[in-house]
Amino acid sequence: MQTNKLPYELLIRYDLTGWPSGAHVQHRYVIREDDGTVIGDTVGGAEPLTLETAAGFPLGDLLTQVQADALTAKAAADADRDAALVRVADLEAQVAALRPAAE
């Protein structure tokens, strides 16, 4: 038995000005017996479009290199933001822990 992850859908939303405002991808998971008989076919949930989640999609046919580079930069910026938010929460907890001692 094997499961194949295949491209299913690329969803792009536009804002009120007509510019893209978000994109998601969905994959289809086809489960086959060893003889090739399909025994299952499921569509996965929509995931934000990144170069990683779009693996298997023909993005080279849809995006320029500049756009692909922008996706990579966005993923890096999102990771930096998430790390900064964790750091802020840690610092806020440290400040909160010091307040009762200072009063």
MOBELSUL-V432325 format. One record per residue. N is the residue number from 1. RES is the residue in one letter. OMEGA is omega as a letter, one per 30 degrees, with the letter a starting at -180 (none if undefined). Layout:
# MOBELSUL-V432325
n->[N;N]
res->[RES;RES]
omega->[OMEGA;OMEGA]
This chain:
# MOBELSUL-V432325
n->[1;2;3;4;5;6;7;8;9;10;11;12;13;14;15;16;17;18;19;20;21;22;23;24;25;26;27;28;29;30;31;32;33;34;35;36;37;38;39;40;41;42;43;44;45;46;47;48;49;50;51;52;53;54;55;56;57;58;59;60;61;62;63;64;65;66;67;68;69;70;71;72;73;74;75;76;77;78;79;80;81;82;83;84;85;86;87;88;89;90;91;92;93;94;95;96;97;98;99;100;101;102;103]
res->[M;Q;T;N;K;L;P;Y;E;L;L;I;R;Y;D;L;T;G;W;P;S;G;A;H;V;Q;H;R;Y;V;I;R;E;D;D;G;T;V;I;G;D;T;V;G;G;A;E;P;L;T;L;E;T;A;A;G;F;P;L;G;D;L;L;T;Q;V;Q;A;D;A;L;T;A;K;A;A;A;D;A;D;R;D;A;A;L;V;R;V;A;D;L;E;A;Q;V;A;A;L;R;P;A;A;E]
omega->[l;l;l;l;a;l;l;a;l;a;l;l;l;l;a;l;l;l;l;a;l;l;l;l;l;l;l;l;a;l;a;l;l;l;l;l;l;l;l;a;a;l;l;l;l;l;l;a;l;l;l;a;a;l;a;l;l;a;l;l;a;a;l;l;l;l;l;l;l;l;l;l;l;l;l;l;l;l;l;l;a;l;l;l;l;l;l;l;l;l;l;l;l;l;l;l;a;a;a;a;a;a;none]
